[in-house]
Amino acid sequence: MALQACCCSAAALQRRLPILAWLPSYSGQWLKMDFIAGLSVGLTVIPQALAYAEVAGLPPQYGLYSAFMGCFVYFFLGTSRDVTLGPTAIMSLLVSFYTLHEPAYAVLLAFLSGCIQLAMGFLCLGFLLDFISCPVIKGFTSAATIIIGFGQIKNLLGLQNIPRQFFLQVYHTFLNIGETRVGDAILGLVCMVLLLVLKLMRDHMPPVHPEMPPGVRFSHGLVWTATTARNALVVSFAALVAYSFEVTGYQPFILTGETAEGLPPVRTPPFSVTTANRTISFTEMVQDMGAGLAVVPLVGLLESIAVAKAFASQNNYRIDANQELLAIGLTNMLGSLVSSYPVTGSFGRTAVNAQSGVCTPAGGLVTGVLVLLSLGYLTSLFYYIPKSALAAVIIMAVAPLFDIKVFRTLWHVKRLDLLPLCVTFLLCFWEVQYGILAGTLVSVLILLHSVARPKTQMSEGPVLVVQPASGLHFPAIEALRETILSRALEASPPHCAVLDCTHVCSIDYTVVLGLGELLQDFHRQGATLAFVGLQVPVLRVLLSADLKGFQYFSTLEEADKYLRQEPGTQPYNISEDSVPEHKVALLKA
């Protein structure tokens, strides 16, 4: 008994600290693969973090502040070996919407989002995310891709004083297109082409075979490294070009500029902000962030769990969704102590991690250390990175998020699902929270309509057979009753009917009342309503209700024979004693 309790405790501890499941069997080969993967992700996240800070409307160092805490927390708490937590394009976009481009608001939002996510994890509320359907997610990500991508056109072309609101941004970008800086535009387009070529090379690289000569394998490894770290390579190239011009005394590019040096200080999140005129209280900050306190943590969880599930399915392992909630919640909460803004799982960097052959979450330690080293020693070099190069990195990173195929797929699979997708897509250009809320509401209404008006199969003849094709819940009972009455009792003469409940696995009190009234309607007309295919939970409820005139049969054939007044067939009585033995056992269970 004590041994069993000990085993249960160990299993529970492993569930809360997944590191205990893989650390005892950690090997030198795993260390090698994790190191390579962590290095590859680190070289990807550093330029992306600088770029995503621009999307969030924050100074560039805040992108790096947000890029390392998730690596260390996920090492202990993560259940996916592939996932990397950090700043992403979509999360940065949401931060720019809800934090007024103020670092203090962004850090507080990370803390509050982490608290909400942790609470959801402890309370096992991950199922709430299931109510946000795939069309809503696709509509949101597609709209976000356009908003983020178009938002970088100004940096790609070197335009200045462009508003951040999407529609104003579009108007002013085209209005000021004549002010395009040739240097920024050429460099930005060159960077985009380089990133595209390197990505295509990476996607079409042949696999390494042991029989390959050492020289060929070395060349393969060199090309693989260059194409995997393409963001760092292209940004470094652009910075070198900009520095070369700086030396000559002429600068044709808009540069990133000063980046705060050193590691971020460890301090509590700002629960108030002092401005030149007054102090903004915690309550006012929360009110200013508004719907962001719901949208940011929910979207963060959705993005991270979707990434984790996708790669777990691809690589044949399982994840614990509630444990993932705890990991991302603790990452955001602890991240706020080092000035991080809200983060989530990155699909792009997770793909780099998986393709690099990562074996455990230990690869994140290498990534985190690399980010910390860049903060400690490389920030002075970030000054020369052209904004057009970072814009190219962002545009190429978000482009794959726009899924044009989903529109065609939904058209062929279920056209009604295009409605929540299009509602979400269009309204997100106005306000993100309205798009997600409206899309989710439309999805729920579609779901409720199928519950309230389930498809019903009917077979008309001397005996009407009605079979609900799905479950039977309280919104559906009145419509079902009207259908049966119109087909059976309004005929001349009234017909008997059979309600085939094969697909009904549960019923509620309202349904019981409706069925009782239906039995009375049949009794008044001198006809009979019989039940077949009753599952045990449904039968138990109907027997407990003691409905007058309730008759049920094991098969449709028996019911049909009885209703046609053929001799030798009798319904089961409504006492438990007459229920077939196998159902008695289940009823008493």
Phi, psi and omega per residue, in radians:
M1 nan -0.785 3.130
A2 -1.123 -0.666 3.130
L3 -1.128 -0.699 3.129
Q4 -1.128 -0.742 3.118
A5 -1.108 -0.670 3.129
C6 -1.123 -0.739 3.124
C7 -1.114 -0.715 3.117
C8 -1.105 -0.721 3.129
S9 -1.127 -0.726 3.133
A10 -1.119 -0.719 3.130
A11 -1.134 -0.713 3.125
A12 -1.131 -0.679 3.131
L13 -1.169 -0.695 3.090
Q14 -1.127 -0.588 3.129
R15 -1.174 -0.638 3.138
R16 -1.474 -0.473 3.099
L17 -2.192 1.409 -3.065
P18 -1.035 -0.342 3.114
I19 -1.011 -0.526 -3.120
L20 -1.187 -0.324 -3.121
A21 -1.371 -0.612 -3.054
W22 -1.915 -0.354 -3.071
L23 -1.104 -0.717 -3.124
P24 -1.048 -0.460 -3.116
S25 -1.813 0.290 -3.098
Y26 -1.140 2.400 -3.046
S27 -2.189 2.956 3.115
G28 -1.136 -0.617 3.105
Q29 -1.135 -0.728 3.077
W30 -1.072 -0.724 3.141
L31 -1.024 -0.766 3.140
K32 -1.080 -0.834 -3.108
M33 -1.173 -0.696 3.125
D34 -1.133 -0.665 3.138
F35 -1.117 -0.793 3.131
I36 -1.092 -0.774 -3.128
A37 -1.142 -0.779 3.137
G38 -1.077 -0.665 3.104
L39 -1.158 -0.740 3.138
S40 -1.093 -0.781 3.138
V41 -1.169 -0.679 3.127
G42 -1.064 -0.743 3.125
L43 -1.209 -0.355 3.074
T44 -1.471 -0.734 -2.991
V45 -1.304 -0.524 -3.071
I46 -1.089 -0.930 3.081
P47 -1.152 -0.605 3.127
Q48 -1.145 -0.705 -3.123
A49 -1.081 -0.735 3.089
L50 -1.082 -0.695 -3.123
A51 -1.234 -0.728 -3.092
Y52 -1.212 -0.475 3.048
A53 -1.081 -0.614 3.074
E54 -1.132 -0.724 3.092
V55 -1.074 -0.690 -3.121
A56 -1.317 -0.145 -3.124
G57 1.313 0.494 -3.084
L58 -2.087 2.810 3.039
P59 -1.011 2.631 -2.994
P60 -1.043 -0.533 -3.091
Q61 -1.134 -0.409 -3.123
Y62 -1.192 -0.463 3.033
G63 -1.123 -0.731 3.110
L64 -1.254 -0.631 3.081
Y65 -1.034 -0.506 -3.076
S66 -1.563 -0.063 -2.935
A67 -1.730 -0.120 -3.029
F68 -1.990 -0.489 -3.065
M69 -1.090 -0.717 3.134
G70 -1.051 -0.568 3.135
C71 -1.081 -0.732 -3.073
F72 -1.382 -0.702 3.137
V73 -1.164 -0.753 -3.090
Y74 -1.190 -0.432 3.067
F75 -0.993 -0.668 -3.119
F76 -1.582 -0.657 -2.921
L77 -1.910 -0.209 -3.030
G78 -1.322 2.560 3.117
T79 -1.873 -0.013 3.087
S80 -1.990 2.332 3.129
R81 -1.353 -0.289 -3.024
D82 -1.649 -0.559 -2.955
V83 -1.148 2.421 2.980
T84 -2.145 2.287 3.133
L85 -1.704 2.474 3.124
G86 2.974 -2.980 -3.141
P87 -1.174 2.461 3.090
T88 -2.284 2.883 -3.100
A89 -1.096 -0.802 -3.075
I90 -1.184 -0.755 3.131
M91 -1.132 -0.648 3.111
S92 -1.131 -0.665 3.092
L93 -1.083 -0.784 3.133
L94 -1.120 -0.684 3.106
V95 -1.061 -0.714 3.139
S96 -1.139 -0.534 3.137
F97 -1.246 -0.690 -2.893
Y98 -1.885 -0.038 -3.050
T99 -2.053 0.182 3.073
L100 1.002 0.381 -3.120
H101 1.048 0.483 3.114
E102 -1.865 2.150 -3.132
P103 -0.958 -0.664 -3.107
A104 -1.083 -0.718 3.107
Y105 -1.142 -0.711 -3.117
A106 -1.115 -0.720 -3.137
V107 -1.189 -0.743 3.106
L108 -1.124 -0.666 3.111
L109 -1.097 -0.651 3.086
A110 -1.097 -0.755 -3.132
F111 -1.112 -0.852 -3.098
L112 -1.185 -0.662 3.088
S113 -1.088 -0.736 3.112
G114 -1.070 -0.724 3.112
C115 -1.082 -0.768 -3.140
I116 -1.129 -0.764 -3.133
Q117 -1.151 -0.692 3.082
L118 -1.090 -0.776 3.133
A119 -1.063 -0.727 3.120
M120 -1.117 -0.652 3.120
G121 -1.166 -0.791 -3.129
F122 -1.163 -0.598 -3.122
L123 -1.558 0.063 3.130
C124 0.967 0.824 -3.104
L125 -1.713 0.302 3.139
G126 -1.041 -0.408 -3.128
F127 -1.105 -0.388 3.138
L128 -1.074 -0.511 3.141
L129 -1.161 -0.376 -3.132
D130 -1.176 -0.304 -3.141
F131 -1.395 -0.167 3.037
I132 -1.648 1.857 -2.971
S133 -1.331 2.880 -3.138
C134 -1.053 -0.744 3.087
P135 -1.034 -0.617 3.097
V136 -1.157 -0.766 3.134
I137 -1.099 -0.771 -3.139
K138 -1.131 -0.692 3.108
G139 -1.108 -0.737 3.131
F140 -1.145 -0.844 -3.093
T141 -1.152 -0.620 3.117
S142 -1.168 -0.739 3.087
A143 -1.140 -0.740 3.134
A144 -1.077 -0.643 3.118
T145 -1.065 -0.773 -3.139
I146 -1.176 -0.749 -3.125
I147 -1.100 -0.816 -3.120
I148 -1.167 -0.824 -3.100
G149 -1.085 -0.829 -3.133
F150 -1.190 -0.522 3.115
G151 -1.118 -0.337 3.134
Q152 -1.655 -0.073 3.113
I153 -1.060 -0.648 -3.131
K154 -1.082 -0.700 3.108
N155 -1.293 -0.595 3.120
L156 -1.119 -0.622 -3.100
L157 -1.728 -0.051 3.124
G158 1.323 0.416 3.122
L159 -1.431 2.582 -3.112
Q160 -2.206 2.833 3.133
N161 1.041 0.715 3.083
I162 -1.709 2.234 3.136
P163 -1.096 2.820 -3.114
R164 -1.618 -0.389 3.105
Q165 -1.099 2.332 -2.896
F166 -1.001 -0.895 -3.053
F167 -1.182 -0.666 3.054
L168 -1.158 -0.621 3.133
Q169 -1.094 -0.797 3.117
V170 -1.062 -0.805 -3.105
Y171 -1.074 -0.879 -3.061
H172 -1.266 -0.507 3.093
T173 -1.120 -0.824 3.129
F174 -1.241 -0.539 3.124
L175 -1.156 -0.651 -3.068
N176 -1.790 0.313 -3.069
I177 -1.070 -0.451 3.127
G178 -1.218 -0.273 -3.134
E179 -1.616 0.237 -3.139
T180 -0.982 2.345 3.067
R181 -1.525 2.086 -3.032
V182 -1.042 -0.735 -3.111
G183 -1.061 -0.845 3.129
D184 -1.095 -0.741 -3.094
A185 -1.118 -0.778 -3.127
I186 -1.146 -0.822 -3.120
L187 -1.097 -0.744 3.140
G188 -1.071 -0.777 3.141
L189 -1.178 -0.687 3.097
V190 -1.076 -0.750 3.118
C191 -1.094 -0.708 3.118
M192 -1.108 -0.744 3.129
V193 -1.116 -0.766 3.123
L194 -1.059 -0.786 3.136
L195 -1.087 -0.695 3.132
L196 -1.159 -0.784 -3.137
V197 -1.096 -0.785 -3.130
L198 -1.129 -0.639 3.110
K199 -1.158 -0.760 3.131
L200 -1.122 -0.666 3.079
M201 -1.089 -0.739 -3.133
R202 -1.120 -0.700 -3.095
D203 -1.251 -0.420 -3.047
H204 -1.948 0.300 3.100
M205 -1.258 2.314 3.096
P206 -1.250 2.667 3.128
P207 -1.208 2.708 3.115
V208 -1.419 2.358 3.081
H209 -1.995 2.494 -3.112
P210 -1.018 -0.509 -3.090
E211 -1.382 -0.069 3.103
M212 -1.124 2.485 3.064
P213 -1.064 2.647 -3.126
P214 -0.967 -0.680 -3.136
G215 -1.095 -0.700 3.133
V216 -1.176 -0.729 3.121
R217 -1.126 -0.664 3.107
F218 -1.121 -0.763 3.105
S219 -1.098 -0.728 3.109
H220 -1.049 -0.789 3.128
G221 -1.109 -0.641 3.136
L222 -1.154 -0.805 3.133
V223 -1.145 -0.733 3.134
W224 -1.050 -0.756 3.133
T225 -1.108 -0.776 -3.110
A226 -1.133 -0.720 -3.097
T227 -1.319 -0.562 3.112
T228 -1.233 -0.712 -3.133
A229 -1.644 0.566 -3.033
R230 -1.050 -0.628 3.136
N231 -1.076 -0.845 3.136
A232 -1.108 -0.675 -3.109
L233 -1.138 -0.818 -3.097
V234 -1.208 -0.731 3.121
V235 -1.134 -0.686 3.096
S236 -1.112 -0.727 3.087
F237 -1.046 -0.800 -3.134
A238 -1.123 -0.716 3.124
A239 -1.119 -0.651 3.120
L240 -1.151 -0.714 3.086
V241 -1.092 -0.800 -3.138
A242 -1.102 -0.703 3.130
Y243 -1.135 -0.652 3.117
S244 -1.076 -0.731 3.088
F245 -1.189 -0.639 -3.133
E246 -1.071 -0.674 -3.140
V247 -1.116 -0.618 -3.132
T248 -1.359 -0.159 3.131
G249 1.576 0.086 3.115
Y250 -2.202 2.244 -3.083
Q251 -2.171 1.795 -3.115
P252 -1.475 0.007 -3.060
F253 -2.040 2.677 2.951
I254 -1.515 2.132 -3.036
L255 -1.694 2.815 3.094
T256 -1.079 -0.676 3.098
G257 1.536 -2.829 -3.048
E258 -1.129 2.328 3.016
T259 -2.075 2.277 -3.104
A260 -0.971 2.308 -3.080
E261 -1.505 2.702 3.007
G262 1.515 3.016 3.132
L263 -1.290 2.648 3.131
P264 -1.223 2.532 3.077
P265 -1.211 2.559 3.076
V266 -1.545 2.044 -3.114
R267 -2.726 2.837 -3.139
T268 -1.200 2.655 3.107
P269 -1.051 2.645 -3.138
P270 -1.298 1.957 3.112
F271 -1.611 0.062 2.997
S272 -2.795 2.754 -3.125
V273 -2.275 2.279 3.109
T274 -1.749 2.121 3.090
T275 -1.844 -3.080 -3.129
A276 -1.116 -0.527 -3.050
N277 -1.716 -0.647 -3.028
R278 -2.810 3.132 3.085
T279 -1.850 2.197 3.107
I280 -1.550 2.112 -3.061
S281 -1.342 2.928 3.107
F282 -1.028 -0.749 -3.135
T283 -1.063 -0.738 3.139
E284 -1.178 -0.650 3.103
M285 -1.107 -0.742 3.113
V286 -1.098 -0.734 3.116
Q287 -1.119 -0.666 3.131
D288 -1.128 -0.638 -3.138
M289 -1.329 -0.440 3.000
G290 0.875 -2.194 -3.062
A291 -1.123 -0.261 3.116
G292 -1.021 -0.497 -3.138
L293 -1.191 -0.319 3.045
A294 -1.762 -0.758 -3.047
V295 -1.169 -0.822 -3.037
V296 -1.101 -0.900 3.126
P297 -1.114 -0.650 -3.128
L298 -1.190 -0.794 3.132
V299 -1.155 -0.654 3.089
G300 -1.040 -0.772 3.117
L301 -1.161 -0.756 3.135
L302 -1.022 -0.845 -3.086
E303 -1.110 -0.785 -3.070
S304 -1.180 -0.798 -3.106
I305 -1.223 -0.602 3.089
A306 -1.104 -0.738 3.112
V307 -1.113 -0.820 -3.109
A308 -1.068 -0.774 -3.131
K309 -1.139 -0.697 -3.108
A310 -1.079 -0.795 -3.088
F311 -1.382 -0.494 3.053
A312 -1.137 -0.716 3.102
S313 -1.158 -0.715 -3.110
Q314 -1.160 -0.629 -3.042
N315 -1.895 0.238 2.981
N316 1.070 0.954 2.944
Y317 -2.540 2.976 -3.064
R318 -1.961 2.625 3.040
I319 -2.060 2.809 3.073
D320 -1.868 1.881 -3.031
A321 -1.050 -0.729 -3.130
N322 -1.186 -0.592 3.068
Q323 -1.171 -0.620 3.074
E324 -1.120 -0.635 3.066
L325 -1.049 -0.761 -3.141
L326 -1.125 -0.717 -3.106
A327 -1.121 -0.823 -3.104
I328 -1.267 -0.587 3.096
G329 -1.127 -0.797 3.133
L330 -1.177 -0.606 3.082
T331 -1.045 -0.825 -3.128
N332 -1.190 -0.673 -3.123
M333 -1.170 -0.842 3.128
L334 -1.239 -0.584 3.106
G335 -1.061 -0.585 3.138
S336 -1.121 -0.371 3.104
L337 -1.291 -0.300 3.102
V338 -2.076 0.544 3.014
S339 1.153 0.597 3.078
S340 -1.495 2.587 2.939
Y341 -1.678 2.966 -3.017
P342 -0.995 2.407 -3.123
V343 -2.195 2.977 3.112
T344 -2.765 -3.054 3.114
G345 -1.281 2.342 -3.132
S346 -1.718 2.133 -3.137
F347 -1.169 -0.783 -3.093
G348 -1.090 -0.840 -3.106
R349 -1.272 -0.533 3.053
T350 -1.139 -0.654 3.082
A351 -1.114 -0.728 3.086
V352 -1.066 -0.739 3.140
N353 -1.053 -0.833 -3.116
A354 -1.153 -0.762 -3.124
Q355 -1.186 -0.386 3.118
S356 -1.428 -0.073 3.076
G357 1.473 0.526 -3.140
V358 -1.046 2.506 -3.094
C359 -1.903 -0.521 -3.106
T360 -2.564 2.961 3.061
P361 -1.134 -0.067 3.141
A362 -1.114 -0.384 3.080
G363 -1.010 -0.506 3.120
G364 -1.106 -0.499 3.123
L365 -1.085 -0.709 3.128
V366 -1.127 -0.754 3.119
T367 -1.069 -0.818 -3.125
G368 -1.075 -0.749 3.129
V369 -1.124 -0.688 3.132
L370 -1.104 -0.710 3.106
V371 -1.130 -0.755 3.126
L372 -1.098 -0.696 3.101
L373 -1.119 -0.684 3.124
S374 -1.150 -0.644 3.091
L375 -1.165 -0.641 -3.085
G376 -1.351 -0.546 -2.948
Y377 -2.260 -0.245 -3.003
L378 -1.966 -0.055 -3.013
T379 -1.068 -0.527 3.136
S380 -1.139 -0.496 3.135
L381 -1.349 -0.378 -3.130
F382 -1.172 -0.297 -3.128
Y383 -0.973 -0.636 -2.996
Y384 -1.573 0.043 3.135
I385 -1.298 2.099 3.121
P386 -1.195 2.462 3.116
K387 -1.119 -0.500 3.124
S388 -1.164 -0.562 3.103
A389 -1.210 -0.723 3.090
L390 -1.152 -0.623 3.087
A391 -1.094 -0.684 3.104
A392 -1.113 -0.703 3.114
V393 -1.065 -0.781 -3.107
I394 -1.155 -0.818 -3.098
I395 -1.056 -0.762 -3.134
M396 -1.242 -0.449 3.124
A397 -1.326 -0.638 -3.059
V398 -1.587 -0.307 -3.090
A399 -0.945 -0.752 -3.136
P400 -1.163 -0.248 -3.119
L401 -1.269 -0.369 3.127
F402 -1.409 1.919 -3.038
D403 -1.766 1.566 -3.121
I404 -1.223 -0.444 -3.095
K405 -1.177 -0.446 -3.059
V406 -1.130 -0.550 3.121
F407 -1.116 -0.783 3.136
R408 -1.195 -0.683 -3.139
T409 -1.093 -0.825 -3.140
L410 -1.142 -0.574 3.105
W411 -1.077 -0.642 -3.134
H412 -1.496 -0.555 -3.046
V413 -1.506 -1.038 3.137
K414 -2.684 1.802 -3.019
R415 -1.137 -0.487 -3.141
L416 -1.080 -0.493 3.129
D417 -1.228 -0.234 3.037
L418 -1.179 -0.430 -3.109
L419 -1.104 -0.978 3.099
P420 -1.103 -0.582 3.116
L421 -1.087 -0.844 -3.097
C422 -1.211 -0.667 3.101
V423 -1.071 -0.827 3.123
T424 -1.089 -0.835 -3.092
F425 -0.995 -0.841 -3.056
L426 -1.262 -0.761 -3.081
L427 -1.257 -0.413 3.109
C428 -1.124 -0.408 3.075
F429 -1.255 -0.382 3.084
W430 -1.509 -1.150 3.064
E431 -2.524 2.291 -3.067
V432 -1.023 -0.775 -3.073
Q433 -1.130 -0.577 3.111
Y434 -1.211 -0.658 3.123
G435 -1.106 -0.856 -3.130
I436 -1.143 -0.763 -3.115
L437 -1.117 -0.814 -3.114
A438 -1.156 -0.727 3.123
G439 -1.104 -0.749 3.112
T440 -1.128 -0.710 3.121
L441 -1.083 -0.757 3.113
V442 -1.102 -0.734 3.115
S443 -1.073 -0.753 -3.134
V444 -1.161 -0.684 3.115
L445 -1.117 -0.688 3.079
I446 -1.091 -0.742 3.108
L447 -1.103 -0.799 -3.126
L448 -1.135 -0.605 3.122
H449 -1.118 -0.697 3.124
S450 -1.192 -0.491 3.080
V451 -1.329 -0.725 -3.091
A452 -1.309 -0.509 -3.131
R453 -2.273 1.179 -3.131
P454 -1.147 2.591 3.084
K455 -1.138 2.441 -3.079
T456 -2.212 2.224 3.074
Q457 -1.599 2.364 -3.100
M458 -2.244 2.500 3.057
S459 -2.265 1.896 -3.058
E460 -1.665 2.550 -3.141
G461 3.088 -2.679 3.055
P462 -1.003 -0.582 3.081
V463 -2.122 2.181 3.120
L464 -1.406 2.198 3.091
V465 -1.921 2.126 -3.117
V466 -2.064 2.213 3.136
Q467 -2.279 1.851 3.011
P468 -1.066 2.262 -3.050
A469 -1.357 -0.182 3.094
S470 -2.464 -2.841 -3.091
G471 -1.117 2.967 -3.135
L472 -2.181 1.891 -3.103
H473 -2.117 2.962 -2.948
F474 -1.017 -0.577 3.121
P475 -1.190 -0.306 -3.016
A476 -1.642 -0.267 -2.942
I477 -1.180 -0.655 -3.103
E478 -1.168 -0.721 3.117
A479 -1.151 -0.684 3.106
L480 -1.111 -0.744 -3.138
R481 -1.075 -0.777 -3.141
E482 -1.104 -0.682 3.133
T483 -1.097 -0.808 -3.111
I484 -1.179 -0.722 -3.140
L485 -1.093 -0.752 -3.082
S486 -1.208 -0.571 -3.082
R487 -1.521 -0.554 -3.023
A488 -1.799 -0.865 -2.980
L489 -1.580 -0.370 3.121
E490 -1.517 -0.059 3.055
A491 -1.335 2.877 3.125
S492 -2.232 2.001 -0.082
P493 -1.327 2.909 3.113
P494 -1.044 2.492 -3.132
H495 -1.732 2.642 2.926
C496 -1.332 2.808 -3.085
A497 -2.446 2.694 3.054
V498 -2.137 2.230 3.067
L499 -1.770 1.878 -3.118
D500 -1.513 1.914 -3.054
C501 -1.760 0.511 -3.083
T502 -0.972 -0.676 -3.057
H503 -1.646 0.050 -3.109
V504 -1.662 2.019 -3.088
C505 -1.814 -0.237 3.084
S506 -2.766 2.668 3.068
I507 -2.418 2.777 3.141
D508 -2.008 -3.113 -3.042
Y509 -1.086 -0.697 -3.135
T510 -1.091 -0.690 3.111
V511 -1.131 -0.725 3.119
V512 -1.046 -0.792 3.117
L513 -1.067 -0.760 -3.139
G514 -1.103 -0.702 3.114
L515 -1.188 -0.624 3.086
G516 -1.093 -0.753 3.109
E517 -1.152 -0.623 3.121
L518 -1.149 -0.708 3.081
L519 -1.083 -0.692 3.113
Q520 -1.142 -0.702 3.103
D521 -1.025 -0.778 3.131
F522 -1.151 -0.707 -3.130
H523 -1.087 -0.722 -3.135
R524 -1.136 -0.530 -3.128
Q525 -1.581 0.015 3.133
G526 1.312 0.378 3.126
A527 -1.983 3.036 -3.081
T528 -2.175 2.421 3.003
L529 -1.994 2.110 -3.139
A530 -1.989 2.738 -3.128
F531 -2.044 2.459 3.025
V532 -2.388 2.845 3.051
G533 1.205 0.470 -3.094
L534 -1.301 2.177 3.029
Q535 -1.347 2.769 -2.988
V536 -0.993 -0.820 -3.140
P537 -1.064 -0.650 3.135
V538 -1.213 -0.755 3.129
L539 -1.072 -0.713 3.139
R540 -1.051 -0.772 -3.127
V541 -1.139 -0.776 -3.100
L542 -1.182 -0.632 3.078
L543 -1.163 -0.683 3.135
S544 -1.155 -0.535 -3.108
A545 -1.297 -0.308 3.099
D546 0.949 0.925 -3.096
L547 -1.285 2.335 -3.141
K548 -1.240 2.215 3.113
G549 1.485 0.144 -3.125
F550 -1.253 2.125 3.115
Q551 -2.340 2.347 -3.131
Y552 -2.385 2.687 -3.089
F553 -2.301 2.780 3.135
S554 -1.291 -0.651 -3.077
T555 -2.288 2.819 3.113
L556 -1.156 -0.604 3.140
E557 -1.096 -0.737 3.127
E558 -1.117 -0.752 3.134
A559 -1.103 -0.737 -3.121
D560 -1.115 -0.740 3.114
K561 -1.089 -0.763 -3.111
Y562 -1.117 -0.794 -3.083
L563 -1.218 -0.393 3.067
R564 -1.524 0.108 3.090
Q565 1.088 0.660 3.051
E566 -1.469 2.428 -3.067
P567 -1.213 2.715 3.030
G568 1.594 -0.057 -3.141
T569 -2.065 2.194 -3.137
Q570 -2.238 2.534 3.054
P571 -1.274 2.803 2.997
Y572 -1.240 2.459 3.044
N573 -1.214 2.898 -3.076
I574 -1.569 0.167 3.022
S575 -1.543 2.637 -3.093
E576 -1.131 -0.439 -3.080
D577 -1.076 -0.494 -3.043
S578 -1.693 0.075 3.087
V579 -1.276 2.485 3.106
P580 -0.925 2.597 -2.980
E581 -0.996 -0.726 -3.095
H582 -1.145 -0.518 3.109
K583 -1.399 -0.533 3.069
V584 -1.041 -0.783 -3.130
A585 -1.066 -0.724 -3.134
L586 -1.238 -0.640 3.129
L587 -1.139 -0.609 -3.126
K588 -1.446 -0.210 -3.083
A589 -1.185 nan nan
